[in-house]
Amino acid sequence: MSRRIDSIVKDLSGDPSVVGLIIYRVDGTPVFVRINDEMKVLQHMYFLESQIKSVLGYIFTQNLNEISIKVEDIKILLLPITRTLVMSILFFPTAEYRLEMEAKRLINTLKPILVNEV
């Protein structure tokens, strides 16, 4: 399953402005991680870990399509994939619109694959 997800997210996560891509379960447990800049992601992981459960809960209770958070020089985009999975993209905001469009395309590709897995 991980290889299949990796092949789907390869283009987006390989973008030079993307620092990392993480798929979380709604309880905050990462189920897939692809990191391009370890130091940048580690700096923001503490923030993500402390906030992810409440942010994910908010996404699902409010039925939101996305939440974006800017922390220092990194933007974090959280997009629900299924009722229990959320994709988090950490990126430099220079290519924001293009990345958001690509991320939404990925969600549509991942949804049928992951809906039956969890």
N, C-alpha and C positions, 0 to 999 in steps of 0.2 A: 504494500500500500504506500509506503514511504517513497519508494522509487517512482511510483506513478504520480504522486503529488509533486515530487521534485522535478519530474519532466514537465509538468504543467506550469510550475512557477519559475522555471529556469530563466526564461526571457526577462520577466519582470525583476526577479531578484538579481539578475546579472547586470542590470542597469547601473551605471557608475554613480548615480545619485542615491541609490538604495543602499542603506547601511545593513539592513537585516529584514527578514520576513519570518514571522512566527505565527503558528496557528495554535490557539489556546482553546481548551475546553472551558465551559462556562464557570467551572470552579477555580479557574486560574492556572490549571496545569498545562504546560506547553506539550503539544503532541507532535509538532513538526517545527524544526528550526533550520533556517538557512542564513548564515551570517557572512557578510562581506568585510566588515570592519569590527573586529572583536572588541577593541578598546572603546569605541563609540557605543556599541550595544551594551557592554558591561556597565558603562557609566549610566545608562538609562534603564537597565534592568531593575535596579533597586526601586526606581520610581514606578516602573510597570508592575513589579510584583506587589508593591504596596497598594496600588490603585486598581489593578486589573479586575478583581472580583467585583468591586463596587461599580466600575465603569461597565463591565459586561452585564451586570445585573440591570443597570440603567438602560443599556441598549435594548435588552429584551423586554423589560417591563414597560418601557415607553415606545417599543416597536420602532426604533430608529434604524435608518439605513446605514448610518455611519456616524462616527465621532472622530474628530481630529483634535490633537493636542500638540501644542508647540512647547518644547522644553529646550531652552538654550538655542542651539543652532540646528536642532533636529525636529522634524515634524513626525508625529506618530498618528497614523491613520488606522482606525479600528473598524472593520467591516464584518458584519455577521455573515457566516456561510450557511449555517443551519441553526436550529433552535438551541443547539448546544456547543457550536464551534464558531470562533471568531478569528479572522485573519488580521494580524497587526503588521503594518509596514512602517519601518523606521527609515526616513529619507531626508536628504537635504532639500528644502522647499523650492529649489530652482526649477524643477521639472514637475511641479505639483499637479497641474491639470492633466498632463499626459499620463502620469503615474496613476492618478485616480481613475481615469478611463480604463487603463489596462487592468487595474485591480478589480474593477467591476466586471470586466470580461472574464477574469480568472474565477471570480465568485460563481458566475454562471456555469463555468466548466467544472468546478469542484463540487458544487451542490449535489448533482446527481450521484457522484461517486461517494461522497461522504455521508449522505443522508441515511444510508442503511448501515453504516459502520459503527455509529455511536448509539 
